[in-house]
Amino acid sequence: MEKLAIGMTLLLIIYAAFAMLINWLFLSERNFKFWNSTYYIQKLQDFLQSLSYLRKLNKQ
């Protein structure tokens, strides 16, 4: 379970970096605003919450 969690977290971080890179390359800088980064941070928090929920289910 731990290895799975670490792997999924790494995948998510890579995905977020890739998405921000695509955004930066193909969209104008005018469209690349701060809310883009807060969107990815929010996604990361949701993901971590679901991971802690899975851990609780495992411990029961």
PDB file with SEQRES, HELIX, SHEET and CRYST1 records, atoms N, CA, C and O in Angstrom:
SEQRES   1 A   60  MET GLU LYS LEU ALA ILE GLY MET THR LEU LEU LEU ILE          
SEQRES   2 A   60  ILE TYR ALA ALA PHE ALA MET LEU ILE ASN TRP LEU PHE          
SEQRES   3 A   60  LEU SER GLU ARG ASN PHE LYS PHE TRP ASN SER THR TYR          
SEQRES   4 A   60  TYR ILE GLN LYS LEU GLN ASP PHE LEU GLN SER LEU SER          
SEQRES   5 A   60  TYR LEU ARG LYS LEU ASN LYS GLN                              
HELIX    1 AA1 GLU A    2  PHE A   26  1                                  25    
HELIX    2 AA2 PHE A   34  LYS A   59  1                                  26    
CRYST1    1.000    1.000    1.000  90.00  90.00  90.00 P 1           1          
ATOM      1  N   MET A   1       0.839  -1.215   0.000  1.00  0.00           N  
ATOM      2  CA  MET A   1       0.000   0.000   0.000  1.00  0.00           C  
ATOM      3  C   MET A   1       0.869   1.258   0.000  1.00  0.00           C  
ATOM      4  O   MET A   1       0.570   2.237  -0.685  1.00  0.00           O  
ATOM      5  N   GLU A   2       1.953   1.212   0.784  1.00  0.00           N  
ATOM      6  CA  GLU A   2       2.835   2.383   0.847  1.00  0.00           C  
ATOM      7  C   GLU A   2       3.473   2.678  -0.510  1.00  0.00           C  
ATOM      8  O   GLU A   2       3.521   3.827  -0.949  1.00  0.00           O  
ATOM      9  N   LYS A   3       3.966   1.614  -1.173  1.00  0.00           N  
ATOM     10  CA  LYS A   3       4.603   1.816  -2.477  1.00  0.00           C  
ATOM     11  C   LYS A   3       3.603   2.367  -3.484  1.00  0.00           C  
ATOM     12  O   LYS A   3       3.940   3.226  -4.298  1.00  0.00           O  
ATOM     13  N   LEU A   4       2.377   1.870  -3.424  1.00  0.00           N  
ATOM     14  CA  LEU A   4       1.325   2.359  -4.319  1.00  0.00           C  
ATOM     15  C   LEU A   4       1.070   3.846  -4.077  1.00  0.00           C  
ATOM     16  O   LEU A   4       0.952   4.628  -5.020  1.00  0.00           O  
ATOM     17  N   ALA A   5       0.986   4.226  -2.804  1.00  0.00           N  
ATOM     18  CA  ALA A   5       0.730   5.628  -2.460  1.00  0.00           C  
ATOM     19  C   ALA A   5       1.859   6.525  -2.956  1.00  0.00           C  
ATOM     20  O   ALA A   5       1.613   7.597  -3.508  1.00  0.00           O  
ATOM     21  N   ILE A   6       3.098   6.080  -2.754  1.00  0.00           N  
ATOM     22  CA  ILE A   6       4.249   6.874  -3.196  1.00  0.00           C  
ATOM     23  C   ILE A   6       4.245   7.002  -4.714  1.00  0.00           C  
ATOM     24  O   ILE A   6       4.477   8.084  -5.254  1.00  0.00           O  
ATOM     25  N   GLY A   7       3.980   5.889  -5.402  1.00  0.00           N  
ATOM     26  CA  GLY A   7       3.958   5.903  -6.856  1.00  0.00           C  
ATOM     27  C   GLY A   7       2.885   6.815  -7.410  1.00  0.00           C  
ATOM     28  O   GLY A   7       3.118   7.558  -8.363  1.00  0.00           O  
ATOM     29  N   MET A   8       1.698   6.756  -6.804  1.00  0.00           N  
ATOM     30  CA  MET A   8       0.595   7.592  -7.287  1.00  0.00           C  
ATOM     31  C   MET A   8       0.875   9.063  -7.020  1.00  0.00           C  
ATOM     32  O   MET A   8       0.534   9.922  -7.832  1.00  0.00           O  
ATOM     33  N   THR A   9       1.496   9.352  -5.879  1.00  0.00           N  
ATOM     34  CA  THR A   9       1.845  10.740  -5.568  1.00  0.00           C  
ATOM     35  C   THR A   9       2.852  11.279  -6.582  1.00  0.00           C  
ATOM     36  O   THR A   9       2.711  12.400  -7.071  1.00  0.00           O  
ATOM     37  N   LEU A  10       3.860  10.480  -6.893  1.00  0.00           N  
ATOM     38  CA  LEU A  10       4.850  10.887  -7.898  1.00  0.00           C  
ATOM     39  C   LEU A  10       4.190  11.113  -9.249  1.00  0.00           C  
ATOM     40  O   LEU A  10       4.491  12.088  -9.938  1.00  0.00           O  
ATOM     41  N   LEU A  11       3.286  10.209  -9.628  1.00  0.00           N  
ATOM     42  CA  LEU A  11       2.570  10.366 -10.895  1.00  0.00           C  
ATOM     43  C   LEU A  11       1.793  11.673 -10.920  1.00  0.00           C  
ATOM     44  O   LEU A  11       1.779  12.379 -11.929  1.00  0.00           O  
ATOM     45  N   LEU A  12       1.144  11.990  -9.800  1.00  0.00           N  
ATOM     46  CA  LEU A  12       0.340  13.211  -9.747  1.00  0.00           C  
ATOM     47  C   LEU A  12       1.221  14.450  -9.867  1.00  0.00           C  
ATOM     48  O   LEU A  12       0.873  15.406 -10.561  1.00  0.00           O  
ATOM     49  N   ILE A  13       2.373  14.423  -9.181  1.00  0.00           N  
ATOM     50  CA  ILE A  13       3.292  15.557  -9.250  1.00  0.00           C  
ATOM     51  C   ILE A  13       3.804  15.739 -10.681  1.00  0.00           C  
ATOM     52  O   ILE A  13       3.884  16.860 -11.183  1.00  0.00           O  
ATOM     53  N   ILE A  14       4.153  14.612 -11.337  1.00  0.00           N  
ATOM     54  CA  ILE A  14       4.616  14.676 -12.726  1.00  0.00           C  
ATOM     55  C   ILE A  14       3.515  15.222 -13.633  1.00  0.00           C  
ATOM     56  O   ILE A  14       3.767  16.044 -14.515  1.00  0.00           O  
ATOM     57  N   TYR A  15       2.280  14.745 -13.397  1.00  0.00           N  
ATOM     58  CA  TYR A  15       1.142  15.216 -14.194  1.00  0.00           C  
ATOM     59  C   TYR A  15       0.945  16.732 -14.037  1.00  0.00           C  
ATOM     60  O   TYR A  15       0.743  17.453 -15.014  1.00  0.00           O  
ATOM     61  N   ALA A  16       1.010  17.191 -12.783  1.00  0.00           N  
ATOM     62  CA  ALA A  16       0.802  18.624 -12.545  1.00  0.00           C  
ATOM     63  C   ALA A  16       1.896  19.457 -13.220  1.00  0.00           C  
ATOM     64  O   ALA A  16       1.617  20.493 -13.823  1.00  0.00           O  
ATOM     65  N   ALA A  17       3.145  18.988 -13.109  1.00  0.00           N  
ATOM     66  CA  ALA A  17       4.257  19.715 -13.739  1.00  0.00           C  
ATOM     67  C   ALA A  17       4.092  19.726 -15.259  1.00  0.00           C  
ATOM     68  O   ALA A  17       4.316  20.749 -15.905  1.00  0.00           O  
ATOM     69  N   PHE A  18       3.701  18.590 -15.820  1.00  0.00           N  
ATOM     70  CA  PHE A  18       3.505  18.477 -17.264  1.00  0.00           C  
ATOM     71  C   PHE A  18       2.375  19.403 -17.732  1.00  0.00           C  
ATOM     72  O   PHE A  18       2.497  20.083 -18.750  1.00  0.00           O  
ATOM     73  N   ALA A  19       1.277  19.414 -16.970  1.00  0.00           N  
ATOM     74  CA  ALA A  19       0.141  20.258 -17.334  1.00  0.00           C  
ATOM     75  C   ALA A  19       0.519  21.743 -17.280  1.00  0.00           C  
ATOM     76  O   ALA A  19       0.116  22.523 -18.143  1.00  0.00           O  
ATOM     77  N   MET A  20       1.291  22.123 -16.267  1.00  0.00           N  
ATOM     78  CA  MET A  20       1.716  23.521 -16.164  1.00  0.00           C  
ATOM     79  C   MET A  20       2.670  23.881 -17.302  1.00  0.00           C  
ATOM     80  O   MET A  20       2.643  24.997 -17.820  1.00  0.00           O  
ATOM     81  N   LEU A  21       3.525  22.905 -17.686  1.00  0.00           N  
ATOM     82  CA  LEU A  21       4.438  23.142 -18.803  1.00  0.00           C  
ATOM     83  C   LEU A  21       3.668  23.344 -20.108  1.00  0.00           C  
ATOM     84  O   LEU A  21       3.957  24.265 -20.872  1.00  0.00           O  
ATOM     85  N   ILE A  22       2.689  22.478 -20.356  1.00  0.00           N  
ATOM     86  CA  ILE A  22       1.842  22.600 -21.554  1.00  0.00           C  
ATOM     87  C   ILE A  22       1.146  23.965 -21.553  1.00  0.00           C  
ATOM     88  O   ILE A  22       1.098  24.662 -22.566  1.00  0.00           O  
ATOM     89  N   ASN A  23       0.610  24.323 -20.379  1.00  0.00           N  
ATOM     90  CA  ASN A  23      -0.076  25.600 -20.225  1.00  0.00           C  
ATOM     91  C   ASN A  23       0.866  26.757 -20.561  1.00  0.00           C  
ATOM     92  O   ASN A  23       0.488  27.699 -21.258  1.00  0.00           O  
ATOM     93  N   TRP A  24       2.092  26.672 -20.055  1.00  0.00           N  
ATOM     94  CA  TRP A  24       3.062  27.749 -20.247  1.00  0.00           C  
ATOM     95  C   TRP A  24       3.518  27.828 -21.699  1.00  0.00           C  
ATOM     96  O   TRP A  24       3.726  28.919 -22.229  1.00  0.00           O  
ATOM     97  N   LEU A  25       3.673  26.661 -22.347  1.00  0.00           N  
ATOM     98  CA  LEU A  25       4.170  26.655 -23.725  1.00  0.00           C  
ATOM     99  C   LEU A  25       3.127  27.122 -24.727  1.00  0.00           C  
ATOM    100  O   LEU A  25       3.430  27.902 -25.629  1.00  0.00           O  
ATOM    101  N   PHE A  26       1.881  26.638 -24.566  1.00  0.00           N  
ATOM    102  CA  PHE A  26       0.899  26.812 -25.629  1.00  0.00           C  
ATOM    103  C   PHE A  26      -0.115  27.922 -25.381  1.00  0.00           C  
ATOM    104  O   PHE A  26      -0.793  28.360 -26.310  1.00  0.00           O  
ATOM    105  N   LEU A  27      -0.222  28.369 -24.163  1.00  0.00           N  
ATOM    106  CA  LEU A  27      -1.121  29.489 -23.893  1.00  0.00           C  
ATOM    107  C   LEU A  27      -0.292  30.745 -23.676  1.00  0.00           C  
ATOM    108  O   LEU A  27       0.863  30.681 -23.254  1.00  0.00           O  
ATOM    109  N   SER A  28      -0.889  31.865 -23.966  1.00  0.00           N  
ATOM    110  CA  SER A  28      -0.149  33.111 -23.769  1.00  0.00           C  
ATOM    111  C   SER A  28       0.042  33.353 -22.271  1.00  0.00           C  
ATOM    112  O   SER A  28      -0.732  32.866 -21.447  1.00  0.00           O  
ATOM    113  N   GLU A  29       1.075  34.104 -21.939  1.00  0.00           N  
ATOM    114  CA  GLU A  29       1.366  34.362 -20.529  1.00  0.00           C  
ATOM    115  C   GLU A  29       0.250  35.151 -19.862  1.00  0.00           C  
ATOM    116  O   GLU A  29       0.082  35.109 -18.643  1.00  0.00           O  
ATOM    117  N   ARG A  30      -0.503  35.864 -20.672  1.00  0.00           N  
ATOM    118  CA  ARG A  30      -1.641  36.621 -20.145  1.00  0.00           C  
ATOM    119  C   ARG A  30      -2.666  35.674 -19.521  1.00  0.00           C  
ATOM    120  O   ARG A  30      -3.297  36.003 -18.517  1.00  0.00           O  
ATOM    121  N   ASN A  31      -2.825  34.478 -20.136  1.00  0.00           N  
ATOM    122  CA  ASN A  31      -3.792  33.511 -19.625  1.00  0.00           C  
ATOM    123  C   ASN A  31      -3.239  32.683 -18.476  1.00  0.00           C  
ATOM    124  O   ASN A  31      -4.000  32.058 -17.737  1.00  0.00           O  
ATOM    125  N   PHE A  32      -1.914  32.673 -18.323  1.00  0.00           N  
ATOM    126  CA  PHE A  32      -1.302  31.871 -17.266  1.00  0.00           C  
ATOM    127  C   PHE A  32      -1.308  32.685 -15.974  1.00  0.00           C  
ATOM    128  O   PHE A  32      -0.356  33.401 -15.662  1.00  0.00           O  
ATOM    129  N   LYS A  33      -2.397  32.556 -15.240  1.00  0.00           N  
ATOM    130  CA  LYS A  33      -2.564  33.348 -14.022  1.00  0.00           C  
ATOM    131  C   LYS A  33      -2.343  32.498 -12.794  1.00  0.00           C  
ATOM    132  O   LYS A  33      -2.144  31.287 -12.892  1.00  0.00           O  
ATOM    133  N   PHE A  34      -2.378  33.135 -11.633  1.00  0.00           N  
ATOM    134  CA  PHE A  34      -2.096  32.430 -10.382  1.00  0.00           C  
ATOM    135  C   PHE A  34      -3.111  31.326 -10.102  1.00  0.00           C  
ATOM    136  O   PHE A  34      -2.768  30.324  -9.475  1.00  0.00           O  
ATOM    137  N   TRP A  35      -4.353  31.492 -10.555  1.00  0.00           N  
ATOM    138  CA  TRP A  35      -5.378  30.482 -10.228  1.00  0.00           C  
ATOM    139  C   TRP A  35      -5.055  29.130 -10.832  1.00  0.00           C  
ATOM    140  O   TRP A  35      -5.535  28.107 -10.343  1.00  0.00           O  
ATOM    141  N   ASN A  36      -4.249  29.103 -11.887  1.00  0.00           N  
ATOM    142  CA  ASN A  36      -3.826  27.823 -12.455  1.00  0.00           C  
ATOM    143  C   ASN A  36      -3.051  27.003 -11.432  1.00  0.00           C  
ATOM    144  O   ASN A  36      -3.313  25.813 -11.257  1.00  0.00           O  
ATOM    145  N   SER A  37      -2.088  27.644 -10.752  1.00  0.00           N  
ATOM    146  CA  SER A  37      -1.293  26.917  -9.768  1.00  0.00           C  
ATOM    147  C   SER A  37      -2.139  26.535  -8.551  1.00  0.00           C  
ATOM    148  O   SER A  37      -1.941  25.465  -7.976  1.00  0.00           O  
ATOM    149  N   THR A  38      -3.077  27.396  -8.155  1.00  0.00           N  
ATOM    150  CA  THR A  38      -3.917  27.031  -7.015  1.00  0.00           C  
ATOM    151  C   THR A  38      -4.833  25.864  -7.377  1.00  0.00           C  
ATOM    152  O   THR A  38      -5.185  25.061  -6.512  1.00  0.00           O  
ATOM    153  N   TYR A  39      -5.220  25.767  -8.645  1.00  0.00           N  
ATOM    154  CA  TYR A  39      -6.028  24.633  -9.105  1.00  0.00           C  
ATOM    155  C   TYR A  39      -5.277  23.321  -8.914  1.00  0.00           C  
ATOM    156  O   TYR A  39      -5.851  22.343  -8.434  1.00  0.00           O  
ATOM    157  N   TYR A  40      -3.986  23.290  -9.289  1.00  0.00           N  
ATOM    158  CA  TYR A  40      -3.202  22.069  -9.130  1.00  0.00           C  
ATOM    159  C   TYR A  40      -2.969  21.748  -7.655  1.00  0.00           C  
ATOM    160  O   TYR A  40      -2.984  20.582  -7.261  1.00  0.00           O  
ATOM    161  N   ILE A  41      -2.756  22.783  -6.842  1.00  0.00           N  
ATOM    162  CA  ILE A  41      -2.588  22.569  -5.399  1.00  0.00           C  
ATOM    163  C   ILE A  41      -3.859  21.963  -4.814  1.00  0.00           C  
ATOM    164  O   ILE A  41      -3.787  21.053  -3.988  1.00  0.00           O  
ATOM    165  N   GLN A  42      -5.024  22.460  -5.235  1.00  0.00           N  
ATOM    166  CA  GLN A  42      -6.308  21.922  -4.775  1.00  0.00           C  
ATOM    167  C   GLN A  42      -6.453  20.452  -5.177  1.00  0.00           C  
ATOM    168  O   GLN A  42      -6.904  19.636  -4.373  1.00  0.00           O  
ATOM    169  N   LYS A  43      -6.077  20.109  -6.406  1.00  0.00           N  
ATOM    170  CA  LYS A  43      -6.135  18.719  -6.864  1.00  0.00           C  
ATOM    171  C   LYS A  43      -5.236  17.836  -6.006  1.00  0.00           C  
ATOM    172  O   LYS A  43      -5.614  16.721  -5.645  1.00  0.00           O  
ATOM    173  N   LEU A  44      -4.045  18.335  -5.680  1.00  0.00           N  
ATOM    174  CA  LEU A  44      -3.117  17.576  -4.849  1.00  0.00           C  
ATOM    175  C   LEU A  44      -3.708  17.338  -3.462  1.00  0.00           C  
ATOM    176  O   LEU A  44      -3.597  16.238  -2.922  1.00  0.00           O  
ATOM    177  N   GLN A  45      -4.335  18.359  -2.883  1.00  0.00           N  
ATOM    178  CA  GLN A  45      -4.951  18.204  -1.564  1.00  0.00           C  
ATOM    179  C   GLN A  45      -6.085  17.189  -1.601  1.00  0.00           C  
ATOM    180  O   GLN A  45      -6.202  16.366  -0.693  1.00  0.00           O  
ATOM    181  N   ASP A  46      -6.925  17.234  -2.636  1.00  0.00           N  
ATOM    182  CA  ASP A  46      -8.000  16.251  -2.776  1.00  0.00           C  
ATOM    183  C   ASP A  46      -7.437  14.840  -2.839  1.00  0.00           C  
ATOM    184  O   ASP A  46      -7.964  13.920  -2.215  1.00  0.00           O  
ATOM    185  N   PHE A  47      -6.346  14.680  -3.610  1.00  0.00           N  
ATOM    186  CA  PHE A  47      -5.712  13.378  -3.769  1.00  0.00           C  
ATOM    187  C   PHE A  47      -5.172  12.867  -2.429  1.00  0.00           C  
ATOM    188  O   PHE A  47      -5.354  11.697  -2.090  1.00  0.00           O  
ATOM    189  N   LEU A  48      -4.510  13.743  -1.672  1.00  0.00           N  
ATOM    190  CA  LEU A  48      -3.959  13.337  -0.381  1.00  0.00           C  
ATOM    191  C   LEU A  48      -5.065  12.977   0.603  1.00  0.00           C  
ATOM    192  O   LEU A  48      -4.904  12.058   1.406  1.00  0.00           O  
ATOM    193  N   GLN A  49      -6.188  13.693   0.549  1.00  0.00           N  
ATOM    194  CA  GLN A  49      -7.321  13.354   1.408  1.00  0.00           C  
ATOM    195  C   GLN A  49      -7.871  11.979   1.071  1.00  0.00           C  
ATOM    196  O   GLN A  49      -8.212  11.215   1.974  1.00  0.00           O  
ATOM    197  N   SER A  50      -7.963  11.648  -0.214  1.00  0.00           N  
ATOM    198  CA  SER A  50      -8.456  10.328  -0.599  1.00  0.00           C  
ATOM    199  C   SER A  50      -7.475   9.242  -0.163  1.00  0.00           C  
ATOM    200  O   SER A  50      -7.892   8.140   0.193  1.00  0.00           O  
ATOM    201  N   LEU A  51      -6.161   9.545  -0.188  1.00  0.00           N  
ATOM    202  CA  LEU A  51      -5.168   8.580   0.287  1.00  0.00           C  
ATOM    203  C   LEU A  51      -5.332   8.315   1.777  1.00  0.00           C  
ATOM    204  O   LEU A  51      -5.277   7.162   2.204  1.00  0.00           O  
ATOM    205  N   SER A  52      -5.532   9.358   2.576  1.00  0.00           N  
ATOM    206  CA  SER A  52      -5.699   9.158   4.017  1.00  0.00           C  
ATOM    207  C   SER A  52      -6.990   8.385   4.295  1.00  0.00           C  
ATOM    208  O   SER A  52      -7.051   7.596   5.238  1.00  0.00           O  
ATOM    209  N   TYR A  53      -8.018   8.611   3.477  1.00  0.00           N  
ATOM    210  CA  TYR A  53      -9.267   7.857   3.606  1.00  0.00           C  
ATOM    211  C   TYR A  53      -9.019   6.369   3.338  1.00  0.00           C  
ATOM    212  O   TYR A  53      -9.529   5.510   4.058  1.00  0.00           O  
ATOM    213  N   LEU A  54      -8.233   6.071   2.296  1.00  0.00           N  
ATOM    214  CA  LEU A  54      -7.887   4.676   1.990  1.00  0.00           C  
ATOM    215  C   LEU A  54      -7.120   4.033   3.140  1.00  0.00           C  
ATOM    216  O   LEU A  54      -7.350   2.869   3.465  1.00  0.00           O  
ATOM    217  N   ARG A  55      -6.210   4.785   3.758  1.00  0.00           N  
ATOM    218  CA  ARG A  55      -5.459   4.252   4.894  1.00  0.00           C  
ATOM    219  C   ARG A  55      -6.383   3.910   6.051  1.00  0.00           C  
ATOM    220  O   ARG A  55      -6.221   2.872   6.693  1.00  0.00           O  
ATOM    221  N   LYS A  56      -7.361   4.789   6.323  1.00  0.00           N  
ATOM    222  CA  LYS A  56      -8.321   4.517   7.396  1.00  0.00           C  
ATOM    223  C   LYS A  56      -9.091   3.239   7.118  1.00  0.00           C  
ATOM    224  O   LYS A  56      -9.305   2.428   8.019  1.00  0.00           O  
ATOM    225  N   LEU A  57      -9.510   3.057   5.861  1.00  0.00           N  
ATOM    226  CA  LEU A  57     -10.233   1.844   5.491  1.00  0.00           C  
ATOM    227  C   LEU A  57      -9.364   0.609   5.684  1.00  0.00           C  
ATOM    228  O   LEU A  57      -9.855  -0.438   6.105  1.00  0.00           O  
ATOM    229  N   ASN A  58      -8.076   0.727   5.379  1.00  0.00           N  
ATOM    230  CA  ASN A  58      -7.160  -0.400   5.528  1.00  0.00           C  
ATOM    231  C   ASN A  58      -6.976  -0.802   6.984  1.00  0.00           C  
ATOM    232  O   ASN A  58      -6.876  -1.987   7.304  1.00  0.00           O  
ATOM    233  N   LYS A  59      -6.932   0.194   7.863  1.00  0.00           N  
ATOM    234  CA  LYS A  59      -6.662  -0.089   9.282  1.00  0.00           C  
ATOM    235  C   LYS A  59      -7.829  -0.757   9.976  1.00  0.00           C  
ATOM    236  O   LYS A  59      -7.640  -1.438  10.983  1.00  0.00           O  
ATOM    237  N   GLN A  60      -9.036  -0.575   9.457  1.00  0.00           N  
ATOM    238  CA  GLN A  60     -10.216  -1.143  10.112  1.00  0.00           C  
ATOM    239  C   GLN A  60     -10.228  -2.662  10.030  1.00  0.00           C  
ATOM    240  O   GLN A  60     -11.153  -3.301  10.532  1.00  0.00           O  
TER     241      GLN A  60                                                      
END                                                                             
